[in-house]
Amino acid sequence: MKKLILLTSFVIISFLCVNAQMKINPSVGIGIAVPMGDFGDAVGLGYGASVGADFKIKPHIKPELIASLGYYMFSSKEQKYTKSSMTGGEYGFKTKANTFYIGAGAKYVTLSGFYGAALISFHNFTNKVEYNYPDYLPLEDETISKDFTRLGFTPIVGYQFKLAALKLEVYVRYSIISDYNNFGAGASLKFSL
């Protein structure tokens, strides 16, 4: 699945670059993500990095196309589970997750530097659960790993600071991804080509 996502992103970016009037501004960024709901009960704070690009189609057209590719890791959270009929007592488990995503959308930047954006993305999640059984049980500790692919929608608001030839963007976002919703914040450096 990851190879298909990378190939698709390469084809889309190559197609967009054919237009000679298009201006491309690549970016690199870092961010944090706070998982919400049941996802927040299972894992801790997430952190990650991304690369992206803004595509200005023509100078007089205000909305820009955006593309982003990133990786986030969510820290593990230890929990206790008690079910006497199954294990005869209490045992612990840790849950952690990570996601690789690719997305595309649109951004509208005002003259003052504030912007709003929306991103539609595909997320490949890997969830790992490590079970740690008590010594008195005849069970071996085990790790179960599952992969899921989910479609997500992310509204973003931010501000651009001009730094000589670079732009520093700071933003907040809310990613709506089925059972994996999260609130995030981050910063990125945007270059001019």
C-alpha positions in Angstrom: 0.0 0.0 0.0 2.8 2.4 0.9 4.5 1.8 -2.5 1.2 2.6 -4.3 0.7 5.8 -2.3 4.3 6.9 -3.1 3.9 6.1 -6.8 0.6 8.0 -7.0 2.1 11.0 -5.3 5.0 11.0 -7.7 2.7 10.9 -10.7 0.5 13.7 -9.4 3.4 16.0 -8.6 5.1 15.2 -12.0 1.8 16.0 -13.8 1.4 19.3 -11.9 5.0 20.3 -12.6 4.4 20.2 -16.4 2.6 23.5 -16.3 5.3 26.1 -16.9 3.4 28.9 -15.2 3.2 27.0 -12.0 5.2 28.1 -9.0 6.2 25.4 -6.5 7.2 26.1 -2.9 8.5 23.0 -1.1 8.4 22.8 2.7 9.6 20.7 5.6 7.9 20.6 9.0 7.5 19.1 12.4 4.4 18.7 14.5 2.6 17.2 17.5 -0.7 15.4 17.6 -3.1 14.9 20.5 -5.3 11.8 20.0 -9.0 12.2 20.7 -11.8 9.9 21.9 -11.1 6.2 22.1 -7.8 6.7 20.2 -6.7 9.1 23.0 -7.6 6.4 25.6 -5.3 3.9 23.8 -2.2 5.9 22.9 -0.3 9.0 24.1 1.0 12.1 22.4 2.1 11.9 18.8 5.0 13.6 17.1 6.3 13.6 13.6 7.6 15.2 10.5 6.3 16.1 7.0 7.4 17.3 3.6 5.0 19.2 1.3 4.6 21.7 -1.4 2.4 24.6 -2.3 1.5 24.9 -6.0 0.5 28.3 -7.2 -1.2 27.7 -10.5 -1.2 31.3 -11.8 -0.3 34.6 -10.1 -3.9 36.0 -10.2 -5.5 32.8 -8.9 -5.6 33.0 -5.1 -6.2 29.4 -3.8 -3.1 27.3 -4.0 -3.0 23.6 -4.3 -1.1 21.8 -1.5 0.4 18.3 -1.1 1.8 16.7 2.0 3.5 13.5 2.9 4.3 12.7 6.6 4.9 10.2 9.4 3.6 10.4 12.9 4.4 8.2 15.9 2.1 8.0 18.9 3.7 7.1 22.2 2.7 4.0 24.1 0.2 4.1 26.9 0.2 1.4 29.6 -3.1 0.1 30.8 -4.3 -2.6 33.2 -7.0 -5.2 32.3 -8.8 -7.4 34.7 -10.9 -10.4 33.7 -10.9 -13.2 36.3 -12.7 -15.7 34.1 -10.1 -15.4 31.4 -6.8 -14.9 33.1 -7.4 -15.4 36.8 -6.4 -11.8 37.6 -5.0 -8.6 36.3 -2.5 -8.1 33.5 -1.1 -5.1 31.7 -0.8 -4.1 28.1 0.7 -1.2 26.1 -0.7 0.2 22.9 1.2 2.4 20.4 0.5 3.5 16.9 2.1 5.2 14.0 0.8 6.5 10.7 2.2 7.3 7.3 0.0 9.7 5.3 -0.2 11.4 1.9 -2.7 14.1 1.2 -3.7 16.9 -1.2 -5.9 19.9 -0.8 -6.2 23.7 -1.2 -5.0 26.7 0.7 -6.2 30.3 0.7 -3.7 32.9 2.1 -4.8 36.4 3.0 -2.6 39.5 2.4 -1.9 39.7 6.1 -0.4 36.2 6.2 -3.3 34.2 7.8 -4.4 31.2 5.9 -7.0 28.5 5.9 -6.6 25.1 4.2 -8.3 21.8 3.8 -6.5 18.5 3.2 -7.9 15.1 2.1 -5.5 12.3 2.9 -4.9 8.6 3.1 -3.4 7.3 6.3 -1.8 3.9 6.8 -1.9 3.2 10.5 0.1 0.5 12.3 -1.2 -0.4 15.8 0.8 -2.5 18.2 -0.5 -4.0 21.4 2.0 -5.6 23.8 0.5 -8.0 26.4 2.4 -8.6 29.6 0.9 -11.5 31.5 1.6 -12.2 35.2 4.2 -14.8 36.0 1.7 -17.2 37.5 -0.2 -17.6 34.3 0.9 -20.2 31.7 0.8 -17.5 29.0 3.7 -16.0 27.0 3.9 -12.2 26.6 2.9 -11.3 23.1 2.8 -8.5 20.6 -0.1 -8.1 18.1 0.3 -5.7 15.2 -2.4 -4.7 12.7 -2.4 -2.3 9.7 -5.3 -0.1 8.7 -5.8 2.4 5.8 -8.2 5.2 6.5 -9.4 8.3 4.5 -9.1 11.5 6.4 -10.2 15.2 6.2 -8.1 17.9 7.9 -9.1 21.6 8.2 -6.1 23.8 9.0 -5.6 27.4 10.1 -2.3 29.1 10.3 0.0 32.1 9.8 3.0 32.7 7.6 6.0 34.7 8.8 8.4 36.0 6.1 12.0 35.3 6.8 14.2 36.6 4.0 13.9 34.0 1.2 12.0 31.6 3.5 8.5 31.5 5.1 7.9 30.1 8.5 4.4 28.7 8.9 2.7 27.9 12.2 -0.6 26.1 12.2 -3.2 24.2 14.1 -5.3 21.4 12.6 -8.0 18.8 13.4 -7.7 15.5 11.6 -10.9 13.6 11.2 -9.9 10.0 10.5 -12.6 7.5 11.4 -11.5 6.1 14.8 -8.2 8.0 14.8 -9.2 11.6 15.2 -6.5 13.9 16.5 -5.8 17.6 17.2 -2.4 18.9 16.2 -0.1 21.9 15.9 3.1 22.4 14.0 5.6 24.5 12.1 7.1 24.3 8.7 9.7 26.1 6.6 8.6 26.9 3.1 11.2 27.6 0.4 10.9 29.5 -2.8 12.1 27.9 -6.1 
